[in-house]
């Protein structure tokens, strides 16, 4: 996080979403944080749709599993890039190399 503050570097949308999820922000606060970084959530983007679905039900979510883990679990099951990890991207590279 310091690198973004110190170097005037803009975080990626995934970084902002991961921060919001780690802070257990509700949908309104997440949208506000994204907007301040120049991003929005869109129902037409599959990973955004997953996040919107989870955040819209987060008010009544009584799960003891942190929201970031819940999001990543669903993204992983749908074979989408995970928030704040390179595991999914590295997995795609390994799969592509093994198919040649």
Secondary structure, 3 states (H helix, E strand, C coil): CHHHHHCCCCCCHHHHHHHHHHCCCCHHHHHHHHHHCCCCCCCCCHHHHHHHHHHHCHHHCCCCCCHHHHHHHHHHHCCCCCCCCCHHHHHHHHHHHHCC
